[in-house]
Amino acid sequence: MIAAIITNSTGYFQAAQTTDNNYYFSISADAANNSIKKPQISIRNAFADKIEVTVKNLSQYKTSTVFNVYINNIAVMKNVKYSSIKSNSNFISIYKSDKINLKANTSYNIKVTATYNKNNSGYSTTVKAKTATAAYYCVKSGAPIYTLKNSKMVKSSKVSELINVKGAFSTNKGAAVAGKDSNNYKGEYVKILEGTYKGKYVKFSDGKVNRIGEDEYKRRVVSSYAASMNGGRYIYGGASYKATDCSGLTMLSYKQIGVNLPHSSSGQAKAGKAVSKNSMKAGDILILNGGGHVAMYIGNNKIVHAMNSYDGIKVQNVSNLKYYTVNSVRRII
């Protein structure tokens, strides 16, 4: 008997036609294999030029399983190893090295398949992700600064201190890569779009440049500005750089990102939302002494606050506040 196999696009059944024009049906190999579960995915982060997709049921797969990622039905990543996802806290990073360079402020449909021993799980549920409106980067002190001259990157100086900036991924010739085919547009540098080094470039792969999310960028800008007032004067009712009172310091700091806070400790005690002291992030406002005083958490167990006319503006450890009681913590971002 000669049989012509007519495949079903769903992959669940196949029809076979015999030489006497009779038909019989059989379950395909993929459908018969119930040992490979479909990936369960969710969006972990969506930066302007990078999306992180978590495989929530990774533990259900064998270590030799590989995964394929699809964006808008295009396979952008193939044969992503289980081990690489596991070592990356169970998420897959989709960014510059894939077939497409993501665009800011754009919605994408993402799905994932798993393959083990030549058997495929089928597609996961499609999840939607919208990229952020801009890309933000943390550039560490000492990172080399490059200037674009005659379509070539020329090292010109170094970053003098840690900075958090808005930036744009670029090729080694300064061309923006957003939305373009990564086979022809390889992102290697970040063009700095604001601040002291505006228009200059840093190399992404030198270990001193990291992507950060928009909220993290804002928290760092606010807390860095506040910390830079260390050593300034306490001025009752003041709201000038290094010459301010306690609520003026926090108000000025948040003004750097366009957030308006009231110039009073009691008013700031009602701003944002309450969070626990154990979960504080840089930029959070500490309400002290029954609401009569405020300070800003700047990370690493430290706060900065305009204390009084004698002590001025100081950075102190949260665990060593002799004259202050923490009543609550307010998160503005």
CORUR-V920121 format. One line per field, one symbol per residue. ss: DSSP state (h for helix, s for strand, l for the rest). psi: psi as a letter, one per 20 degrees, with the letter a starting at -180 (. if undefined). burial: I if it has 9 or more other C-alpha atoms within 8 Angstrom, else O. A space follows every 10 residues. Layout:
ss->???
psi->???
burial->???
This chain:
ss->lllsssslll llssssslll llssssslhh hhllllllll ssssssllll sssssllhhh lllllsssss sllsssssss shhhhhhlll ssssllllls llllllssss ssssssllss llllllssss llllsssssl lllssssssl lsssssssll llssssssss lllllsllll slllllllss ssllllllll ssshhhllss sslhhhhhhh hhhhhhhlll llssllllss llsslhhhhh hhhhhlllll llllhhhhll llssslhhhl llllsssshh hlsssssssl lsssssssll lsssssshhh lllllsssss sll
psi->pppppoqpih jhqqppprik jqqqqqprhg hhojioqqqo qrpgqnahkp ppppohkhii qqijqqqppp pljpohpqlp qghhggikkk qppobhiaiq pqqqlppqpp rqqqppljpq hrqrppqqpp qrirpqqpoq pipppqpopl kqppphaqph rpqoqprppr rijjppipjr pihhnoohqp ppjrahkpir qqphjjijpq qqrggggghh gghggghiip iaqpopiqlq pjnraghhgh ggghhhjjpo qqmqhhghii qbqprqhikq qpiqpppqlk jiqqrppjrk kqrpqofrhg hbpqprphjl nhjqpohrpp oh.
burial->OOOOOOOIOO IIIIIIIIOO OOOOOOIIOI IOOOOIIIII IIIIOIIIII IIIIIIIIOO IOOOIIIIII IOOOIIIOOI IIOOIIOOOI IIOIIIIIII IIIIIOOIII IIIIIIOOII IOIIOOIIII IIOIIIIIII IIIIIIIIOO OIIOOOOIIO OIOIIIIIII IIIIOIIIOI IIOOIIIIII IIIIOOOIOI IIIIOOOIII OIIIOOIIII IIIIIIIOII OIIIIOOIIO OIIIIIIIII IIIIIIIOOO IIIOIOIIIO IOOOIOOOOI IIIIIIIIIO IIIIIIIIOO IIIIIIIIOO OIIIIIIOOO IOOOOIIIII IIO
